[in-house]
Amino acid sequence: MIWRATLSHSLDDNSVAEFHEHGVTIIRGAFADWIETLRAGVKFNLENPGPSGRSYTGDDGGGRFLSDYCNWQRIPEYRDFIFNSPAARIGARLMQSDSVRLFHEHVLVKEAKAGVATPWHQDAPYYCVAGPKTVSLWIPLDDVPRERTLEFVAGSHRAGKLFQPQYFNGNPINEGDGLDALPDIDGNRAAYDIRGWAVAPGDAVAFDYRTIHGAPVNNSPSAQRRAFSLRLVGDGATFVRREGMATSPPFPDVALAHGDDLDIAEFPMLST
């Protein structure tokens, strides 16, 4: 692999160590050359949402929170980024993995005055994949100040515990799944090591699927918050079949059995 040399300007050993110790790290300027490509893809995506596209509006009647995923096969800008940007090489180094597969991409847009928070959660229990090496790259397409940015509970990926996935209204996605509800983090913030960064277009926040995270409402009267997330898996990843339970994304056409390798077209191997 050649990523150790080519990525030294944006991803150093301290960032890799932070990712493993705290479950999250910030990589400044990693995708500065790709922002216009991603903005063009997101613009098309919002004008032409996929079957999984969702729009949420807060009780105050402000702007919308828009979410969509699994559109890379129909949006060329997403494919260009996924297969030609440094994302796979960054993922390989962070995960310390010889292989990198695409799980899916996810677009999240909070319009100005969007009164919908992203609740505290872990991604892992929502997903139909699992493995010892995972990383999400959250890439802002707008300037995001600290008070409106994504936040993380540092070290939560090492707790050995998965919490119950929920809808934005707090109801569990799968009743009776045997998982505990998350504790009240906002009500006791001082008890947790909560981390977040003001970010600019081209930065990336990288985090483990098990790391607890959330984001506040976008209370700006004029600024939207667009973000493109790329979910990657490394060596040892397998398919998770949650019989009788919903996953997000659902991947209804994937016929893999529980524990199968992800060696199918929906989860392509990426070049590192």
Sequence and secondary structure as in RCSB ss.txt:
>XXXX:A:sequence
MIWRATLSHSLDDNSVAEFHEHGVTIIRGAFADWIETLRAGVKFNLENPGPSGRSYTGDDGGGRFLSDYCNWQRI
PEYRDFIFNSPAARIGARLMQSDSVRLFHEHVLVKEAKAGVATPWHQDAPYYCVAGPKTVSLWIPLDDVPRERTL
EFVAGSHRAGKLFQPQYFNGNPINEGDGLDALPDIDGNRAAYDIRGWAVAPGDAVAFDYRTIHGAPVNNSPSAQR
RAFSLRLVGDGATFVRREGMATSPPFPDVALAHGDDLDIAEFPMLST
>XXXX:A:secstr
  HHHHTTTT  HHHHHHHHHHSEEEETTTTGGGHHHHHHHHHHHHHS  TT EEEE TT   EEEEEE  TTT 
HHHHHHHHHSTHHHHHHHHHT S  EEEEEEEEEE TTB   EEEE SGGG SEE S EEEEEEESS B GGGS 
EEETTGGGS   B  B TTS BSSTT   B    SGGGGGGS EE   B TT EEEE TTS EEE  B  SS  E
EEEEEEEE TT EE   TT   SS  TT    TT B  STTS B   
